């Protein structure tokens, strides 16, 4: 198997990860946030957990890669996000939107790297994670993440004022 080919587990992992990202995008567009309390948010969480777990046995380079550590961080952040309203009191809703957004941000990092270094199959767009195209994609991702989190925090803040 060449370096650009996926194993059966890699194909399953990729398909589930794409579904998780699509679920997150859908719920963000519909609700303005990924909310663990509704079905759309729960689908994202379930698919993301499966994505993270299926990432661990994939060893494209024969050892753990930064992607494996990203999966670990996501698995730590998800329960924090889910229980944030109970754990952090008044700040819980803020912690929740920031933590959920961070899991999505972290999920997109390997998605960008893998997509640009594997596609198109015959001649990938980028040579590796340090390729300028990958770096530009990551920069755009950081900007979208920051703007998105600011938007969500403002939205939570305005919602709190309406409730009070």
N, C-alpha and C positions, 0 to 999 in steps of 0.2 A: 504494500500500500504506500503510495507516494505521500509527500508531506502535505499535499493539498486535499487529500481524501479523508472522508469522515468514516469512522467505524459505525457499526449499527447503533451502539450506545451514543455516539456523537450525533448521529442523525436524530435519534429520539430526543436527546438533550436539546439540540438546536430547535426542533419543532416545538417542544414545550416552552422553551425560552421565548420564542417568537410569539406564541400564544399569550404568555405572561405579559410581554411588552405591549401587545395589542390590547389586552384587557386593561392595563394601566392607562394607556392612551385614551381608550374609550371612556373609562370612568373619570379621568381628568377632564375630558371634553364635556362630559355629561354633568358631573358634580363639582368640578373645579378643584377636586382633590381626590386622593385615593383613600377612601373611608373604610376602615376595617369592620365597621358596624353594618355595612350593607353587602348585599350579594356580590356586586361588582368588585368591591374591595376584597372580599373574601376569595373570589376567584383569582385575583391577582396574587394574593398571599399564598394560596395553595399551589398555584402554578410556579411561583417563584421559589417556594421551598423545594418542590420537586426538581426544578432547574438546578438549584444549589446542590442538592444531594447527588443528582446525576453527574455533576461536574467533577466530584472528587475522584472517581475511578478513571477519568479521562486524563491520560498523561502523554500528551502529544510529544513532549520533550523528555519523557522518562522520569520526571520529578515534578513536584509541586511548582506551580507558576503563580505570578501575581493574581491570575484569575481565580485560583483556588482560595487565596486569602480574601479576595473580594467576596466570594461566596460565604466564607466564615463570618465576615463582618455583616453581611446582609442577614444571615441567620441569627446574629446577635441583636441587630436592630429591629427585626420584625416583632419579637415579643415586647420589646420596649415600646414600640409604636402602638401595638395593640392595647397594651395596658396603661399607656401614658395618662389617659384621663383619670384613672384610679390612683396611679402612683405619684403624679406630680400636681395634683390639685388644680388650682387656677391656671397654672402654666401647662397643664396636660394637653389641651387642644393644640397649643403651639408646638409642644414637643412631638405630638403625634404627626402633624403635617410636615414638620421638618424631618423626622425620622423616616416617614413613608416616602417622602420625596428623595431622601438620601438613598434609600434602597433602590428606587427607580434609577436615579443617577448612576449608582454603582453597577446596576444591571446593564446600563447602556454602554459602559466602558468596554467590557469584553465584546459586546455586540458590534460596536464600531470597529474595534481592532480585528476581530475575526472576519467580519464582512469585507472590510477593505483589503485584508491580506489573503483572502480566499476567493474573492469574486472579481471578475468572472473567472471561472475555473481554469480556463486556458491561459490567462494572463492577468493575475490579480492586480488591482489598482495600486496597492501599496506593497512594499518589500518587507515590512515588519512594523512593530509598534513604534519605532522611532522615525518612521517615514514622515516627511512633512505633511502629507495628506492626512495621515492618522492624527498627527498632532493638531492640525487645523480642525479636524472633526471633534477632537477632545476639547479644544478651546470653545468651539460653538456649544458643545454639551455643557461646559461649565457656565457659560453665559446664560443659557436657557435654564439651567438649574437655579442659579442665583435669582434671576428674574422671576421664575416660577415660585420659589420659596417666599420671596418678598411679597408677591401677589397673594399667596395663600395666607401669610401672616397678617397682611392688611385685611383680608377677607374675614379671618377669624376675629380680628380685633373689632371690626365693624359689627359682626354678628353678636359679639359679646355686649357691645354698647346698645344694640337693639333689644337684647334680652333684658338688660338691666334697666 
